[in-house]
Amino acid sequence: MPTISIIIPVYNGERYLAEAIESVLTQTRRPEEILVIDDGSTDGTRKVAEQFGGNIRYIAQTHQSAPAARNLGIRHASGDLLSFLDADDLWLEEKLARQINAFQNNPSLEASFCHLQNFISPDLSPEQAARFYCPLDPMPGYTLQTLLVKRTLFSKLGLLDTSLEVGDSVEWCQRVLNSTENVNLLEYVGVRRRIHGANLTHRRRTDANKNYLQLLKRTLDRKRAGSE
């Protein structure tokens, strides 16, 4: 039976971190390891993580970036399969069970994605919530939050790109899709992505737009190179 490590990068995430961790602990197929990687938080993030005791491995670094925190988690993780959860998002309780079942049914599978659904954080006032675009229909989640992946794929494809503070998740998942056909997408909605206004992509919208354009160019460049 393969083992699973969960990596939760966090920066000043005391507000929602406990809910994120609890959504992992209540999985019908619990992981063998949960790593909370603190990217130099200055709030009560460490206290929140440590209240879960031995269920959590808490690792801190100086403030760098989300992809740097994810890479540190990958280096410390011991599982055969890795999965990622942002500190403000939630998993539905059968996410890991359904994905591990996909791996057991298909030994050649290297990565499994699932669907995700946005939600407005219930702690926002109606006035605050009205400021944000939040499509509610489930959508294919080609992002790290939905992914369960063999750790060997990081040896093959490399770690996350730390030059992309926004968009590193999409860029790495694009590498997966470009490199292997041994990938599936479950129809199951396994992730609830919280919209709350302090999301990194909202706070760094200019950088996000720039980074996504960079990702598009890299994808097109790879496709052109493959056709030559």
KEDRENZA-101305 format. One line per 3 residues: number of its first residue (from 1); for each residue y, z, x of N, C-alpha, C. Coordinates in nm, 4 decimals, always signed. Layout:
N
NUM	Y Z X Y Z X Y Z X ~ ...
END
This chain:
228
1	-0.1198 +0.0000 +0.0842 +0.0000 +0.0000 +0.0000 +0.1248 +0.0000 +0.0877 ~ +0.2119 -0.0999 +0.0752 +0.3334 -0.1035 +0.1577 +0.4273 +0.0118 +0.1244 ~ +0.4990 +0.0573 +0.2254 +0.5977 +0.1632 +0.2060 +0.7363 +0.1021 +0.1867
4	+0.8232 +0.1772 +0.1163 +0.9556 +0.1270 +0.0809 +1.0631 +0.2217 +0.1330 ~ +1.1643 +0.1654 +0.1974 +1.2836 +0.2407 +0.2376 +1.4038 +0.1887 +0.1593 ~ +1.4850 +0.2800 +0.1077 +1.6065 +0.2456 +0.0354 +1.7264 +0.2804 +0.1225
7	+1.8205 +0.1878 +0.1339 +1.9401 +0.2080 +0.2146 +2.0614 +0.2082 +0.1231 ~ +2.1378 +0.3178 +0.1250 +2.2574 +0.3325 +0.0425 +2.3772 +0.3493 +0.1344 ~ +2.4552 +0.2433 +0.1598 +2.5776 +0.2588 +0.2386 +2.6871 +0.3196 +0.1516
10	+2.7700 +0.4042 +0.2105 +2.8723 +0.4710 +0.1296 +2.9939 +0.5011 +0.2148 ~ +3.1114 +0.4837 +0.1546 +3.2372 +0.5238 +0.2174 +3.3238 +0.5887 +0.1104 ~ +3.3509 +0.7174 +0.1287 +3.4303 +0.7940 +0.0307 +3.3768 +0.7722 -0.1114
13	+3.2466 +0.7959 -0.1256 +3.1797 +0.7661 -0.2518 +3.1360 +0.8872 -0.3319 ~ +3.2011 +1.0025 -0.3127 +3.1547 +1.1238 -0.3796 +3.1550 +1.1118 -0.5324 ~ +3.2377 +1.0231 -0.5857 +3.2548 +1.0146 -0.7311 +3.1286 +0.9666 -0.8021
16	+3.0575 +0.8709 -0.7418 +2.9435 +0.8094 -0.8101 +2.8116 +0.8209 -0.7329 ~ +2.8144 +0.8706 -0.6109 +2.6961 +0.8697 -0.5254 +2.5780 +0.9423 -0.5877 ~ +2.6021 +1.0582 -0.6492 +2.4908 +1.1350 -0.7069 +2.4168 +1.0546 -0.8127
19	+2.4909 +0.9819 -0.8962 +2.4260 +0.9000 -0.9989 +2.3421 +0.7899 -0.9360 ~ +2.3937 +0.7295 -0.8297 +2.3184 +0.6237 -0.7620 +2.1872 +0.6793 -0.7061 ~ +2.1941 +0.7928 -0.6374 +2.0733 +0.8526 -0.5803 +1.9741 +0.8895 -0.6899
22	+2.0230 +0.9479 -0.7973 +1.9343 +0.9865 -0.9075 +1.8643 +0.8654 -0.9678 ~ +1.9311 +0.7507 -0.9703 +1.8675 +0.6308 -1.0254 +1.7538 +0.5812 -0.9353 ~ +1.7563 +0.6187 -0.8076 +1.6450 +0.5892 -0.7172 +1.5339 +0.6921 -0.7347
25	+1.5710 +0.8180 -0.7459 +1.4714 +0.9247 -0.7583 +1.3943 +0.9190 -0.8893 ~ +1.4511 +0.8560 -0.9910 +1.3840 +0.8459 -1.1204 +1.3061 +0.7151 -1.1359 ~ +1.2908 +0.6386 -1.0278 +1.2099 +0.5176 -1.0341 +1.0649 +0.5507 -1.0681
28	+1.0019 +0.4678 -1.1497 +0.8605 +0.4883 -1.1816 +0.7717 +0.4654 -1.0588 ~ +0.8221 +0.3889 -0.9617 +0.7557 +0.3764 -0.8316 +0.8579 +0.4245 -0.7288 ~ +0.8450 +0.5512 -0.6912 +0.9448 +0.6078 -0.6010 +0.9245 +0.5577 -0.4588
31	+1.0338 +0.5377 -0.3858 +1.0224 +0.4937 -0.2460 +0.9783 +0.6086 -0.1564 ~ +0.9270 +0.5730 -0.0405 +0.8877 +0.6732 +0.0576 +1.0077 +0.7308 +0.1312 ~ +1.1194 +0.6584 +0.1335 +1.2335 +0.6994 +0.2162 +1.3634 +0.6519 +0.1523
34	+1.4637 +0.7411 +0.1490 +1.5979 +0.7067 +0.1030 +1.6955 +0.7454 +0.2133 ~ +1.7714 +0.6468 +0.2616 +1.8692 +0.6720 +0.3660 +2.0090 +0.6524 +0.3101 ~ +2.0913 +0.7549 +0.3193 +2.2325 +0.7443 +0.2851 +2.3097 +0.7272 +0.4160
37	+2.3737 +0.6128 +0.4316 +2.4463 +0.5817 +0.5557 +2.5951 +0.5974 +0.5275 ~ +2.6536 +0.7021 +0.5811 +2.7937 +0.7357 +0.5568 +2.8816 +0.6675 +0.6605 ~ +2.9652 +0.5766 +0.6118 +3.0510 +0.4967 +0.7002 +3.1846 +0.5686 +0.7243
40	+3.1755 +0.6932 +0.7734 +3.2965 +0.7663 +0.8116 +3.3770 +0.8210 +0.6954 ~ +3.3112 +0.8677 +0.5903 +3.3825 +0.9200 +0.4731 +3.4670 +1.0417 +0.5090 ~ +3.5784 +1.0567 +0.4361 +3.6663 +1.1724 +0.4538 +3.6700 +1.2604 +0.3291
43	+3.5892 +1.2267 +0.2285 +3.5837 +1.3076 +0.1059 +3.4570 +1.3922 +0.1071 ~ +3.4036 +1.4251 -0.0070 +3.2862 +1.5109 -0.0160 +3.1542 +1.4365 -0.0190 ~ +3.1497 +1.3157 +0.0356 +3.0275 +1.2351 +0.0330 +2.9095 +1.3078 +0.0964
46	+2.9313 +1.3686 +0.2130 +2.8199 +1.4354 +0.2811 +2.7629 +1.5480 +0.1951 ~ +2.8483 +1.6272 +0.1325 +2.8030 +1.7372 +0.0483 +2.7194 +1.6863 -0.0682 ~ +2.7628 +1.5755 -0.1292 +2.6875 +1.5174 -0.2403 +2.5489 +1.4748 -0.1933
49	+2.5431 +1.4061 -0.0799 +2.4142 +1.3588 -0.0293 +2.3212 +1.4742 +0.0057 ~ +2.3751 +1.5760 +0.0697 +2.2907 +1.6847 +0.1176 +2.2433 +1.7767 +0.0069 ~ +2.3041 +1.7673 -0.1117 +2.2569 +1.8509 -0.2221 +2.1176 +1.8072 -0.2697
52	+2.0748 +1.6877 -0.2302 +1.9420 +1.6393 -0.2678 +1.8349 +1.6835 -0.1689 ~ +1.8748 +1.7564 -0.0672 +1.7797 +1.8151 +0.0255 +1.6924 +1.7137 +0.0959 ~ +1.5618 +1.7451 +0.1027 +1.4679 +1.6623 +0.1770 +1.4407 +1.5261 +0.1177
55	+1.4928 +1.4985 -0.0007 +1.4743 +1.3666 -0.0591 +1.5573 +1.2591 +0.0118 ~ +1.6542 +1.3023 +0.0923 +1.7509 +1.2103 +0.1514 +1.7543 +1.2259 +0.3030 ~ +1.7643 +1.1137 +0.3740 +1.8024 +1.1163 +0.5146 +1.9491 +1.0760 +0.5207
58	+2.0328 +1.1668 +0.5644 +2.1765 +1.1418 +0.5731 +2.2105 +1.1068 +0.7169 ~ +2.2729 +0.9898 +0.7360 +2.3119 +0.9421 +0.8685 +2.4585 +0.9006 +0.8625 ~ +2.5397 +0.9515 +0.9540 +2.6826 +0.9212 +0.9540 +2.7201 +0.8396 +1.0772
61	+2.8207 +0.7548 +1.0595 +2.8792 +0.6809 +1.1704 +3.0308 +0.6840 +1.1542 ~ +3.1028 +0.6490 +1.2605 +3.2472 +0.6331 +1.2474 +3.2755 +0.5159 +1.1535 ~ +3.3916 +0.5194 +1.0891 +3.4223 +0.4174 +0.9899 +3.4285 +0.2790 +1.0535
64	+3.3439 +0.1896 +1.0063 +3.3386 +0.0519 +1.0567 +3.3457 -0.0466 +0.9406 ~ +3.2376 -0.0588 +0.8649 +3.2348 -0.1509 +0.7519 +3.1037 -0.1330 +0.6774 ~ +3.0977 -0.1877 +0.5560 +2.9739 -0.1810 +0.4783 +2.8579 -0.2528 +0.5483
67	+2.8768 -0.3753 +0.6013 +2.7639 -0.4385 +0.6695 +2.7182 -0.3623 +0.7931 ~ +2.8113 -0.2989 +0.8648 +2.7706 -0.2178 +0.9802 +2.6865 -0.0996 +0.9355 ~ +2.7230 -0.0382 +0.8213 +2.6442 +0.0730 +0.7685 +2.5057 +0.0257 +0.7249
70	+2.4996 -0.0891 +0.6605 +2.3691 -0.1426 +0.6194 +2.2826 -0.1720 +0.7421 ~ +2.3429 -0.2293 +0.8458 +2.2665 -0.2590 +0.9672 +2.2126 -0.1321 +1.0320 ~ +2.2921 -0.0258 +1.0318 +2.2446 +0.1016 +1.0864 +2.1260 +0.1527 +1.0048
73	+2.1338 +0.1379 +0.8736 +2.0215 +0.1780 +0.7892 +1.8963 +0.0980 +0.8177 ~ +1.9117 -0.0323 +0.8383 +1.7970 -0.1173 +0.8699 +1.7315 -0.0706 +0.9991 ~ +1.8126 -0.0367 +1.0985 +1.7579 +0.0073 +1.2271 +1.6823 +0.1390 +1.2148
76	+1.7262 +0.2263 +1.1255 +1.6624 +0.3573 +1.1102 +1.5483 +0.3570 +1.0095 ~ +1.5398 +0.2579 +0.9242 +1.4398 +0.2569 +0.8181 +1.2997 +0.2381 +0.8752 ~ +1.2031 +0.3026 +0.8123 +1.0649 +0.2947 +0.8586 +0.9743 +0.2177 +0.7631
79	+1.0231 +0.1785 +0.6454 +0.9386 +0.1157 +0.5452 +0.8992 -0.0278 +0.5786 ~ +0.7900 -0.0702 +0.5178 +0.7486 -0.2103 +0.5297 +0.8416 -0.3012 +0.4496 ~ +0.8942 -0.2469 +0.3384 +0.9849 -0.3195 +0.2515 +1.1170 -0.2439 +0.2438
82	+1.2280 -0.3168 +0.2414 +1.3598 -0.2554 +0.2363 +1.4316 -0.2970 +0.1094 ~ +1.5113 -0.2047 +0.0566 +1.5939 -0.2342 -0.0596 +1.7265 -0.1623 -0.0427 ~ +1.8291 -0.2148 -0.1085 +1.9651 -0.1658 -0.0882 +2.0284 -0.1326 -0.2227
85	+2.1084 -0.0280 -0.2240 +2.1835 +0.0084 -0.3442 +2.3229 +0.0515 -0.3029 ~ +2.4249 -0.0077 -0.3630 +2.5613 +0.0386 -0.3379 +2.5808 +0.1744 -0.4036 ~ +2.6666 +0.2555 -0.3456 +2.6803 +0.3948 -0.3870 +2.7458 +0.4123 -0.5228
88	+2.7991 +0.3043 -0.5805 +2.8596 +0.3144 -0.7130 +2.7791 +0.2406 -0.8201 ~ +2.6632 +0.1869 -0.7828 +2.5805 +0.1133 -0.8778 +2.4571 +0.1936 -0.9169 ~ +2.3802 +0.1402 -1.0109 +2.2634 +0.2103 -1.0641 +2.1446 +0.1155 -1.0727
91	+2.0253 +0.1706 -1.0548 +1.9021 +0.0969 -1.0800 +1.8415 +0.1411 -1.2125 ~ +1.7796 +0.0468 -1.2832 +1.6966 +0.0827 -1.3966 +1.5611 +0.1277 -1.3446 ~ +1.4933 +0.2103 -1.4222 +1.3832 +0.2896 -1.3682 +1.2602 +0.2090 -1.3253
94	+1.2441 +0.0858 -1.3699 +1.1259 +0.0090 -1.3326 +1.1541 -0.0968 -1.2253 ~ +1.2728 -0.0928 -1.1673 +1.3084 -0.1968 -1.0695 +1.2066 -0.2077 -0.9577 ~ +1.1820 -0.0990 -0.8871 +1.0915 -0.1046 -0.7732 +0.9481 -0.1321 -0.8164
97	+0.9055 -0.0739 -0.9273 +0.7677 -0.0938 -0.9736 +0.7403 -0.2407 -1.0018 ~ +0.8342 -0.3071 -1.0678 +0.8142 -0.4481 -1.1007 +0.8173 -0.5354 -0.9759 ~ +0.9026 -0.4994 -0.8814 +0.9102 -0.5813 -0.7602 +0.7910 -0.5583 -0.6685
100	+0.7456 -0.4348 -0.6547 +0.6287 -0.4107 -0.5702 +0.5061 -0.4758 -0.6315 ~ +0.5014 -0.4823 -0.7634 +0.3914 -0.5518 -0.8302 +0.3931 -0.7011 -0.7959 ~ +0.5134 -0.7587 -0.7861 +0.5247 -0.8999 -0.7481 +0.4702 -0.9224 -0.6074
103	+0.4970 -0.8300 -0.5146 +0.4448 -0.8422 -0.3787 +0.2933 -0.8287 -0.3767 ~ +0.2400 -0.7392 -0.4579 +0.0950 -0.7195 -0.4602 +0.0235 -0.8399 -0.5202 ~ +0.0895 -0.9056 -0.6161 +0.0290 -1.0234 -0.6793 +0.0414 -1.1487 -0.5946
106	+0.1336 -1.1478 -0.4987 +0.1559 -1.2648 -0.4140 +0.1771 -1.2184 -0.2703 ~ +0.0701 -1.2075 -0.1910 +0.0819 -1.1555 -0.0537 +0.1751 -1.2362 +0.0360 ~ +0.2009 -1.3623 +0.0035 +0.2901 -1.4435 +0.0867 +0.4374 -1.4216 +0.0533
109	+0.4660 -1.3476 -0.0528 +0.6044 -1.3241 -0.0944 +0.6800 -1.2492 +0.0153 ~ +0.8025 -1.2932 +0.0438 +0.8848 -1.2286 +0.1460 +1.0040 -1.1548 +0.0871 ~ +1.0505 -1.1970 -0.0309 +1.1688 -1.1348 -0.0897 +1.1639 -1.1501 -0.2413
112	+1.2079 -1.0457 -0.3091 +1.2119 -1.0468 -0.4555 +1.3499 -1.0028 -0.5026 ~ +1.4139 -1.0862 -0.5850 +1.5397 -1.0538 -0.6500 +1.5129 -1.0218 -0.7970 ~ +1.6097 -0.9615 -0.8626 +1.6020 -0.9421 -1.0073 +1.7394 -0.9711 -1.0666
115	+1.7519 -0.9588 -1.1970 +1.8797 -0.9794 -1.2632 +1.9633 -0.8515 -1.2568 ~ +2.0939 -0.8678 -1.2749 +2.1835 -0.7527 -1.2807 +2.2773 -0.7670 -1.3997 ~ +2.3389 -0.6568 -1.4354 +2.4329 -0.6555 -1.5474 +2.5512 -0.5668 -1.5126
118	+2.6709 -0.6178 -1.5319 +2.7920 -0.5399 -1.5077 +2.8156 -0.4405 -1.6205 ~ +2.8837 -0.3310 -1.5868 +2.9303 -0.2389 -1.6904 +3.0596 -0.1734 -1.6449 ~ +3.1452 -0.1458 -1.7414 +3.2689 -0.0736 -1.7117 +3.2363 +0.0750 -1.6996
121	+3.2791 +0.1353 -1.5905 +3.2501 +0.2770 -1.5697 +3.3052 +0.3604 -1.6847 ~ +3.2230 +0.4463 -1.7452 +3.2672 +0.5207 -1.8632 +3.3759 +0.6236 -1.8358 ~ +3.4038 +0.6520 -1.7091 +3.5096 +0.7474 -1.6795 +3.6483 +0.6831 -1.6816
124	+3.6566 +0.5511 -1.7011 +3.7862 +0.4856 -1.7110 +3.8414 +0.4982 -1.8524 ~ +3.9725 +0.5091 -1.8616 +4.0373 +0.5083 -1.9920 +4.0341 +0.3667 -2.0486 ~ +4.0518 +0.3500 -2.1795 +4.0574 +0.2142 -2.2355 +4.1649 +0.1287 -2.1698
127	+4.2770 +0.1883 -2.1340 +4.3847 +0.1142 -2.0688 +4.3418 +0.0675 -1.9294 ~ +4.2749 +0.1543 -1.8554 +4.2257 +0.1159 -1.7238 +4.1183 +0.0078 -1.7348 ~ +4.0260 +0.0261 -1.8276 +3.9159 -0.0688 -1.8432 +3.9656 -0.2075 -1.8786
130	+4.0734 -0.2140 -1.9556 +4.1256 -0.3429 -2.0007 +4.1795 -0.4273 -1.8855 ~ +4.2023 -0.3670 -1.7695 +4.2573 -0.4401 -1.6554 +4.1536 -0.5261 -1.5850 ~ +4.0240 -0.5030 -1.6134 +3.9197 -0.5648 -1.5331 +3.8363 -0.6632 -1.6133
133	+3.8080 -0.7753 -1.5502 +3.7167 -0.8732 -1.6082 +3.5749 -0.8246 -1.5850 ~ +3.4987 -0.8121 -1.6913 +3.3634 -0.7582 -1.6792 +3.2690 -0.8339 -1.7713 ~ +3.2136 -0.9473 -1.7265 +3.1149 -1.0178 -1.8079 +2.9908 -0.9313 -1.8271
136	+2.9439 -0.9185 -1.9493 +2.8379 -0.8239 -1.9812 +2.6992 -0.8876 -1.9882 ~ +2.6925 -1.0195 -1.9901 +2.5616 -1.0847 -1.9980 +2.4847 -1.0668 -1.8674 ~ +2.3539 -1.0416 -1.8744 +2.2735 -1.0357 -1.7522 +2.2841 -1.1653 -1.6729
139	+2.2767 -1.1535 -1.5417 +2.2895 -1.2710 -1.4557 +2.1929 -1.2596 -1.3378 ~ +2.1507 -1.3743 -1.2820 +2.0666 -1.3696 -1.1620 +2.1385 -1.2957 -1.0503 ~ +2.0706 -1.2042 -0.9856 +2.1345 -1.1207 -0.8847 +2.0941 -1.1584 -0.7436
142	+2.1527 -1.2646 -0.6913 +2.1241 -1.3035 -0.5530 +2.2158 -1.2243 -0.4601 ~ +2.1870 -1.0954 -0.4510 +2.2682 -1.0015 -0.3743 +2.1778 -0.8882 -0.3278 ~ +2.2213 -0.8141 -0.2281 +2.1352 -0.7108 -0.1706 +2.0989 -0.6018 -0.2711
145	+2.1870 -0.5726 -0.3685 +2.1586 -0.4649 -0.4631 +2.0318 -0.4887 -0.5439 ~ +1.9917 -0.6146 -0.5605 +1.8735 -0.6458 -0.6410 +1.7500 -0.6709 -0.5553 ~ +1.7661 -0.6773 -0.4265 +1.6638 -0.7307 -0.3373 +1.5613 -0.6257 -0.2936
148	+1.4341 -0.6659 -0.2930 +1.3295 -0.5953 -0.2197 +1.2736 -0.6965 -0.1212 ~ +1.2729 -0.6631 +0.0082 +1.2469 -0.7638 +0.1111 +1.1610 -0.7048 +0.2227 ~ +1.0748 -0.7879 +0.2792 +0.9974 -0.7459 +0.3958 +1.0914 -0.7239 +0.5135
151	+1.0730 -0.6121 +0.5828 +1.1625 -0.5817 +0.6943 +1.1518 -0.6866 +0.8048 ~ +1.0375 -0.7545 +0.8134 +1.0195 -0.8571 +0.9166 +1.1169 -0.9732 +0.8991 ~ +1.1707 -0.9898 +0.7789 +1.2647 -1.1000 +0.7570 +1.3960 -1.0759 +0.8320
154	+1.4295 -0.9484 +0.8581 +1.5501 -0.9201 +0.9366 +1.5305 -0.9573 +1.0829 ~ +1.4072 -0.9434 +1.1322 +1.3784 -0.9888 +1.2683 +1.3896 -1.1399 +1.2774 ~ +1.3515 -1.2075 +1.1709 +1.3533 -1.3529 +1.1683 +1.4945 -1.4088 +1.1483
157	+1.5711 -1.3470 +1.0588 +1.7013 -1.4024 +1.0188 +1.8204 -1.3303 +1.0794 ~ +1.7968 -1.2151 +1.1426 +1.9067 -1.1377 +1.1986 +1.9625 -1.0384 +1.0981 ~ +2.0508 -0.9535 +1.1468 +2.1127 -0.8508 +1.0634 +2.2315 -0.9090 +0.9878
160	+2.2989 -0.8234 +0.9123 +2.4141 -0.8653 +0.8339 +2.5326 -0.8981 +0.9244 ~ +2.6158 -0.9871 +0.8780 +2.7313 -1.0333 +0.9548 +2.8455 -0.9326 +0.9391 ~ +2.8744 -0.8578 +1.0443 +2.9768 -0.7536 +1.0369 +3.1184 -0.8098 +1.0388
163	+3.1338 -0.9407 +1.0600 +3.2667 -0.9996 +1.0507 +3.3080 -1.0211 +0.9057 ~ +3.2128 -1.0063 +0.8115 +3.2398 -1.0240 +0.6697 +3.2367 -0.8884 +0.6012 ~ +3.3503 -0.8211 +0.5946 +3.3532 -0.6914 +0.5273 +3.3276 -0.7071 +0.3779
166	+3.3646 -0.8214 +0.3236 +3.3316 -0.8562 +0.1863 +3.2525 -0.9863 +0.1904 ~ +3.1372 -0.9903 +0.1262 +3.0582 -1.1120 +0.1222 +2.9382 -1.1112 +0.2135 ~ +2.9167 -1.0041 +0.2912 +2.8019 -0.9984 +0.3809 +2.6702 -1.0042 +0.3050
169	+2.6670 -0.9420 +0.1884 +2.5456 -0.9406 +0.1064 +2.5095 -1.0809 +0.0600 ~ +2.6085 -1.1522 +0.0061 +2.5845 -1.2876 -0.0427 +2.5425 -1.3790 +0.0724 ~ +2.6094 -1.3642 +0.1869 +2.5797 -1.4503 +0.3017 +2.4368 -1.4299 +0.3499
172	+2.3914 -1.3027 +0.3584 +2.2559 -1.2793 +0.4082 +2.1518 -1.3278 +0.3078 ~ +2.1774 -1.3069 +0.1796 +2.0839 -1.3555 +0.0779 +2.0776 -1.5077 +0.0781 ~ +2.1887 -1.5726 +0.1104 +2.1872 -1.7178 +0.1230 +2.0985 -1.7604 +0.2384
175	+2.0995 -1.6825 +0.3470 +2.0081 -1.7114 +0.4577 +1.8629 -1.7061 +0.4115 ~ +1.8315 -1.6058 +0.3297 +1.6951 -1.5930 +0.2769 +1.6576 -1.7169 +0.1974 ~ +1.7443 -1.7570 +0.1060 +1.7148 -1.8707 +0.0183 +1.7032 -2.0006 +0.0966
178	+1.7763 -2.0103 +0.2065 +1.7716 -2.1321 +0.2883 +1.6520 -2.1360 +0.3829 ~ +1.5901 -2.0204 +0.4067 +1.4900 -2.0123 +0.5130 +1.3464 -2.0085 +0.4623 ~ +1.3247 -1.9718 +0.3369 +1.1882 -1.9550 +0.2887 +1.1772 -1.9912 +0.1421
181	+1.0591 -2.0396 +0.1048 +1.0294 -2.0640 -0.0357 +0.9535 -1.9466 -0.0970 ~ +0.9198 -1.8497 -0.0145 +0.8418 -1.7344 -0.0613 +0.9339 -1.6267 -0.1178 ~ +1.0083 -1.6657 -0.2218 +1.1069 -1.5792 -0.2869 +1.0870 -1.5903 -0.4370
184	+1.1044 -1.4789 -0.5086 +1.1035 -1.4902 -0.6550 +1.2260 -1.4216 -0.7134 ~ +1.2533 -1.4526 -0.8395 +1.3615 -1.3908 -0.9155 +1.3023 -1.3398 -1.0457 ~ +1.2974 -1.2088 -1.0615 +1.2442 -1.1509 -1.1847 +1.3468 -1.1620 -1.2964
187	+1.2997 -1.1875 -1.4169 +1.3888 -1.1909 -1.5326 +1.4387 -1.0510 -1.5683 ~ +1.3719 -0.9511 -1.5194 +1.4054 -0.8110 -1.5481 +1.5445 -0.7751 -1.4949 ~ +1.6239 -0.7078 -1.5767 +1.7530 -0.6543 -1.5322 +1.7261 -0.5199 -1.4643
190	+1.7327 -0.5199 -1.3328 +1.6995 -0.3993 -1.2577 +1.8192 -0.3231 -1.2053 ~ +1.9383 -0.3859 -1.2097 +2.0579 -0.3262 -1.1497 +2.1726 -0.3286 -1.2495 ~ +2.2425 -0.2166 -1.2590 +2.3673 -0.2097 -1.3348 +2.4811 -0.1948 -1.2336
193	+2.5676 -0.2953 -1.2298 +2.6776 -0.2964 -1.1325 +2.8031 -0.2403 -1.1981 ~ +2.8513 -0.1317 -1.1420 +2.9636 -0.0581 -1.2004 +3.0969 -0.1236 -1.1626 ~ +3.1803 -0.1473 -1.2641 +3.3166 -0.1940 -1.2422 +3.4108 -0.0762 -1.2677
196	+3.4845 -0.0374 -1.1643 +3.5678 +0.0830 -1.1780 +3.7041 +0.0723 -1.1126 ~ +3.7337 -0.0402 -1.0530 +3.8676 -0.0600 -0.9979 +3.8804 -0.0266 -0.8519 ~ +3.7945 +0.0619 -0.8018 +3.7969 +0.0924 -0.6590 +3.6875 +0.0171 -0.5852
199	+3.6170 -0.0745 -0.6545 +3.5158 -0.1556 -0.5894 +3.5773 -0.2277 -0.4704 ~ +3.4987 -0.2458 -0.3670 +3.5499 -0.3092 -0.2455 +3.6050 -0.4478 -0.2743 ~ +3.5360 -0.5241 -0.3613 +3.5825 -0.6596 -0.3882 +3.7133 -0.6608 -0.4650
202	+3.7426 -0.5555 -0.5433 +3.8726 -0.5452 -0.6091 +3.9794 -0.5012 -0.5095 ~ +3.9441 -0.4050 -0.4237 +4.0424 -0.3531 -0.3292 +4.0771 -0.4552 -0.2219 ~ +3.9843 -0.5427 -0.1886 +4.0056 -0.6387 -0.0799 +3.9955 -0.7809 -0.1327
205	+4.0634 -0.8088 -0.2458 +4.0480 -0.9389 -0.3110 +4.0882 -1.0537 -0.2188 ~ +4.1963 -1.0373 -0.1409 +4.2388 -1.1449 -0.0511 +4.1316 -1.1731 +0.0520 ~ +4.0792 -1.0680 +0.1144 +3.9727 -1.0856 +0.2121 +3.8489 -1.1442 +0.1462
208	+3.8199 -1.1016 +0.0226 +3.7022 -1.1516 -0.0479 +3.7122 -1.3018 -0.0674 ~ +3.8281 -1.3481 -0.1147 +3.8447 -1.4913 -0.1362 +3.8276 -1.5686 -0.0058 ~ +3.8842 -1.5153 +0.1018 +3.8724 -1.5807 +0.2320 +3.7275 -1.5837 +0.2782
211	+3.6573 -1.4707 +0.2619 +3.5193 -1.4634 +0.3085 +3.4260 -1.5525 +0.2272 ~ +3.4463 -1.5592 +0.0953 +3.3609 -1.6445 +0.0144 +3.3819 -1.7916 +0.0486 ~ +3.5044 -1.8304 +0.0843 +3.5284 -1.9670 +0.1300 +3.4552 -1.9922 +0.2618
214	+3.4535 -1.8906 +0.3491 +3.3796 -1.9032 +0.4737 +3.2299 -1.9206 +0.4467 ~ +3.1788 -1.8448 +0.3497 +3.0375 -1.8540 +0.3156 +3.0028 -1.9919 +0.2618 ~ +3.0900 -2.0453 +0.1774 +3.0674 -2.1783 +0.1226 +3.0622 -2.2809 +0.2343
217	+3.1555 -2.2702 +0.3291 +3.1575 -2.3648 +0.4405 +3.0303 -2.3537 +0.5236 ~ +2.9863 -2.2300 +0.5505 +2.8647 -2.2125 +0.6307 +2.7427 -2.2714 +0.5604 ~ +2.7351 -2.2516 +0.4293 +2.6233 -2.3067 +0.3534 +2.6224 -2.4585 +0.3604
220	+2.7408 -2.5194 +0.3400 +2.7504 -2.6649 +0.3469 +2.7181 -2.7162 +0.4871 ~ +2.7640 -2.6435 +0.5897 +2.7358 -2.6843 +0.7272 +2.5855 -2.6814 +0.7551 ~ +2.5162 -2.5746 +0.7043 +2.3719 -2.5652 +0.7262 +2.2989 -2.6792 +0.6557
223	+2.3439 -2.7100 +0.5332 +2.2785 -2.8179 +0.4586 +2.2988 -2.9533 +0.5281 ~ +2.4196 -2.9736 +0.5808 +2.4440 -3.0990 +0.6529 +2.3578 -3.1079 +0.7783 ~ +2.3471 -2.9948 +0.8500 +2.2672 -2.9930 +0.9728 +2.1200 -3.0192 +0.9421
226	+2.0725 -2.9689 +0.8282 +1.9333 -2.9875 +0.7906 +1.9021 -3.1294 +0.7485 ~ +2.0037 -3.2024 +0.7050 +1.9813 -3.3394 +0.6595 +1.9935 -3.4418 +0.7711 ~ +2.0400 -3.3974 +0.8876 +2.0582 -3.4902 +0.9994 +1.9282 -3.5129 +1.0765
END
